Amino acid sequence: MEVSCHCGNITLKANYKPEEVGECNCSICRRYAASWAYYPPQEVVISFAKERSIFYIWGDKEVEFHRCHLCGCITHYKTTPQCASQIIAINMKMADTELLQSIPVRKIDGAQY
């Protein structure tokens, strides 16, 4: 499975399509309107054509939200070493519409935390 940002600069690859995507309503995810697919870091290959992604980190400093520096698309997030579990979450809104529509959505109530 492969997804990329709008301009094609950032590409993320995984060996399999996710069983589900998570849509969170926390203060940042609802603004990003992302559909997250969660993977162990060793199962995701992140590459760039021209420029590396840049990231935003806030609050407890456990999550880096990455975006393409050229087109601005939110591409993924990854947990920092301060977080108990290490994951990379791919923004599946970058996937082809047909692929995204074939994956069940799990609503996450992150606003409660």
PAZAPA-4460 file (N, C-alpha, C; in steps of 0.05 Angstrom, whole numbers, plus 32768, in hexadecimal, padded with zeros to 4 digits):
% residues 113
    n_x    n_y    n_z   ca_x   ca_y   ca_z    c_x    c_y    c_z   seq   type   mol
   8011   7FE9   8000   8000   8000   8000   8012   8019   8000     1      M     A
   800B   802C   7FF0   801B   8045   7FEE   8008   805D   7FEC     2      E     A
   800F   8072   7FFB   8000   808B   7FFA   8015   80A2   7FF7     3      V     A
   800B   80B8   7FED   801D   80CF   7FEB   800E   80E9   7FEF     4      S     A
   801D   80FE   7FF5   8011   8118   7FF9   8008   8123   7FDD     5      C     A
   7FFC   813A   7FDD   7FF1   8145   7FC4   8006   8149   7FAE     6      H     A
   801D   8154   7FB6   8031   815A   7FA2   8043   8142   7F9C     7      C     A
   8041   812C   7FAC   8051   8114   7FA7   806C   8114   7FB4     8      G     A
   8072   8129   7FC3   808C   812B   7FD1   808F   8116   7FE6     9      N     A
   807B   8112   7FF7   807C   80FE   800D   806C   80E6   8006    10      I     A
   8079   80CE   8008   806C   80B5   8003   806F   80A3   801B    11      T     A
   8059   8095   8022   805A   8081   8038   8051   8066   802C    12      L     A
   8060   8051   8033   805A   8036   8029   8058   8023   8041    13      K     A
   8045   8011   803F   8042   7FFB   8052   803C   7FE2   8042    14      A     A
   8043   7FCB   804D   803F   7FB2   803F   8023   7FA8   803E    15      N     A
   8011   7FB5   804D   7FF5   7FAC   804D   7FE3   7FC4   8052    16      Y     A
   7FCA   7FC1   8049   7FB6   7FD6   804E   7FAC   7FD2   806A    17      K     A
   7FA5   7FE8   8077   7F9B   7FE6   8093   7F80   7FD8   8095    18      P     A
   7F7B   7FCB   80AB   7F61   7FBE   80AF   7F4B   7FD3   80B5    19      E     A
   7F53   7FEA   80C0   7F41   8000   80C5   7F51   801A   80C6    20      E     A
   7F42   8030   80C5   7F4F   804A   80CA   7F40   8057   80E2    21      V     A
   7F4F   8067   80F0   7F44   8075   8107   7F3F   8092   8101    22      G     A
   7F28   809C   8108   7F21   80B8   8105   7F1C   80C3   8121    23      E     A
   7F2F   80D4   812A   7F2F   80DF   8145   7F23   80FB   8145    24      C     A
   7F16   8101   815B   7F0A   811C   815E   7F19   812D   8173    25      N     A
   7F32   8126   8178   7F41   8137   818B   7F46   8153   817E    26      C     A
   7F51   8165   818D   7F53   8181   8183   7F64   8183   816A    27      S     A
   7F78   8173   8166   7F88   8175   814E   7F7F   8163   8137    28      I     A
   7F77   814B   813D   7F6E   8138   8128   7F55   8142   811A    29      C     A
   7F43   814E   8129   7F2A   8158   811C   7F31   816F   8109    30      R     A
   7F45   817E   810F   7F4E   8194   80FD   7F5C   8189   80E5    31      R     A
   7F6B   8174   80E8   7F79   8168   80D1   7F66   8157   80C0    32      Y     A
   7F50   814E   80CB   7F3C   813D   80BD   7F4A   8125   80B0    33      A     A
   7F5B   8119   80BF   7F6A   8102   80B6   7F5C   80E8   80BC    34      A     A
   7F63   80D3   80AD   7F5B   80B7   80B2   7F75   80A8   80B6    35      S     A
   7F7A   80A0   80CF   7F94   8095   80D6   7F95   8076   80D4    36      W     A
   7FAA   806C   80C7   7FAF   804F   80C7   7FC9   804B   80D7    37      A     A
   7FC7   8039   80EB   7FDD   8036   80FE   7FEF   801F   80F8    38      Y     A
   8009   8023   80F9   801D   800F   80F2   8034   8010   8106    39      Y     A
   8042   7FFA   810A   805C   7FFB   8118   806F   800A   8106    40      P     A
   8081   801A   8112   8094   802A   8101   80A4   8019   80ED    41      P     A
   80AC   8001   80F4   80BC   7FF1   80E2   80AD   7FE8   80CA    42      Q     A
   8093   7FEB   80C9   8082   7FE2   80B3   807B   7FF8   809F    43      E     A
   8086   8010   80A3   8080   8027   8092   809A   8032   8087    44      V     A
   8099   8037   806D   80B0   8044   8060   80A6   8060   8057    45      V     A
   80B4   8074   8061   80AE   8090   805B   80C4   809B   804A    46      I     A
   80BD   80A6   8033   80D1   80B2   8021   80C8   80CD   8017    47      S     A
   80DB   80DC   800D   80D5   80F7   8002   80E4   80FB   7FE8    48      F     A
   80D9   810B   7FD6   80E5   8110   7FBD   80F7   8129   7FBE    49      A     A
   80ED   813E   7FCA   80FC   8157   7FCB   8103   8161   7FE7    50      K     A
   80F0   8160   7FF9   80F4   816A   8014   80E8   8157   8029    51      E     A
   80F5   8154   803F   80EB   8144   8055   80D1   8151   8060    52      R     A
   80C2   8141   806E   80AA   814C   807B   80B3   815D   8093    53      S     A
   80A1   816F   809A   80A6   817F   80B3   808F   8177   80C6    54      I     A
   8093   817D   80E0   807F   8173   80F2   8078   8188   8107    55      F     A
   8061   8184   8113   8057   8194   8129   8054   8182   8141    56      Y     A
   805D   818B   8158   805B   817B   8170   8051   818E   8186    57      I     A
   803F   8184   8197   8033   8195   81AB   802D   8185   81C4    58      W     A
   8022   8193   81D8   8019   8186   81F1   802D   8174   81FE    59      G     A
   8027   815B   8200   8038   8148   820F   8051   813F   8200    60      D     A
   8054   8149   81E8   806C   8144   81D7   806F   8126   81D0    61      K     A
   8059   8118   81CD   805A   80FB   81C7   8054   80F5   81AA    62      E     A
   804A   8109   819B   8042   8104   817F   804C   811A   816D    63      V     A
   8059   8113   8157   8062   8126   8142   804F   8123   812B    64      E     A
   8041   8139   8123   802F   8139   810C   803F   8144   80F4    65      F     A
   8043   8133   80E0   8054   813A   80C9   8043   8143   80B2    66      H     A
   804E   8156   80A3   8041   815F   808B   8057   8165   8076    67      R     A
   804E   8165   805D   8060   816C   8047   8065   818A   8048    68      C     A
   807F   8190   8046   8087   81AC   8047   8080   81BB   802D    69      H     A
   807A   81AC   8017   8074   81B9   7FFE   8056   81BD   7FFA    70      L     A
   8046   81A8   7FFD   8029   81AB   7FF8   8018   81AE   8011    71      C     A
   8024   81A9   8029   8016   81AD   8042   8005   8196   804C    72      G     A
   8003   8180   803D   7FF2   8169   8045   7FFD   815C   805F    73      C     A
   7FEB   8156   8072   7FF2   8146   8089   7FF5   812A   8080    74      I     A
   800D   811F   8082   8014   8105   8077   8013   80EE   808C    75      T     A
   801C   80F4   80A4   801D   80DF   80B8   8023   80EB   80D4    76      H     A
   8020   80DB   80E8   802C   80E2   8101   803B   80CB   810C    77      Y     A
   804E   80D2   811D   805D   80BC   812B   8061   80C4   8148    78      K     A
   8062   80AF   8158   8066   80B4   8174   8083   80B8   817A    79      T     A
   8089   80C7   818E   80A4   80CD   8196   80AD   80B8   81AB    80      T     A
   80C7   80B7   81B2   80D0   80A5   81C6   80C3   80A9   81E1    81      P     A
   80B7   80BF   81E6   80A9   80C5   8200   808F   80B5   8202    82      Q     A
   8085   80AC   81EC   806B   809D   81EB   8070   8080   81F2    83      C     A
   805D   8074   8200   805F   8058   8208   8060   8045   81F0    84      A     A
   8050   804A   81DC   8050   8039   81C4   8059   8048   81AC    85      S     A
   8069   803B   819B   8074   8047   8183   8063   8040   816B    86      Q     A
   8057   8054   815E   8047   804F   8146   804C   8065   8131    87      I     A
   8046   805E   8119   8043   8072   8103   8026   8070   80FA    88      I     A
   8019   8086   80F8   7FFE   8087   80EF   7FFE   8095   80D4    89      A     A
   7FF6   8087   80BF   7FF5   8092   80A4   7FDA   809F   80A0    90      I     A
   7FDA   80B7   8094   7FC1   80C4   808E   7FB6   80B8   8074    91      N     A
   7FA2   80A7   8077   7F97   8099   8060   7F86   80AB   804E    92      M     A
   7F82   80C4   8055   7F74   80D6   8043   7F85   80DB   802B    93      K     A
   7F9F   80D3   802C   7FB0   80D6   8014   7FAD   80BE   8001    94      M     A
   7F9F   80A9   8009   7F9B   8092   7FF9   7F87   8097   7FE2    95      A     A
   7F88   8086   7FCE   7F73   8087   7FB9   7F58   8084   7FC6    96      D     A
   7F44   8091   7FBC   7F29   8091   7FC7   7F1E   8074   7FC9    97      T     A
   7F23   8064   7FB5   7F19   8048   7FB5   7F25   8038   7FCD    98      E     A
   7F3E   803C   7FD2   7F4B   802E   7FE8   7F40   8037   8002    99      L     A
   7F3F   8052   8006   7F35   805C   801F   7F18   8053   8025   100      L     A
   7F07   8053   8010   7EEB   804B   8014   7EE8   802D   801B   101      Q     A
   7EFD   801D   8015   7EFC   8001   801B   7F04   7FFA   8037   102      S     A
   7F0C   800D   8047   7F17   8008   8062   7F03   8012   8077   103      I     A
   7EFB   8001   808A   7EE8   800A   809F   7EF4   8020   80B0   104      P     A
   7EE2   8032   80BA   7EEA   8049   80CA   7EE2   8043   80E7   105      V     A
   7EF5   8048   80F9   7EF0   8047   8116   7EF1   8063   8121   106      R     A
   7EDB   806D   812D   7EDB   8087   8139   7EE8   8086   8154   107      K     A
   7EFB   8099   8159   7F0A   809B   8171   7F02   80B4   8180   108      I     A
   7EFA   80B1   8199   7EF2   80C9   81A8   7F0A   80D3   81B8   109      D     A
   7F1C   80E0   81A9   7F34   80EB   81B6   7F2E   8105   81C4   110      G     A
   7F17   8111   81C0   7F10   812B   81CD   7F0C   8127   81EB   111      A     A
   7F07   810F   81F3   7F03   8109   8210   7F1D   810A   821F   112      Q     A
   7F34   8108   8212   7F4D   8105   8220   7F5D   811F   8221   113      Y     A
***
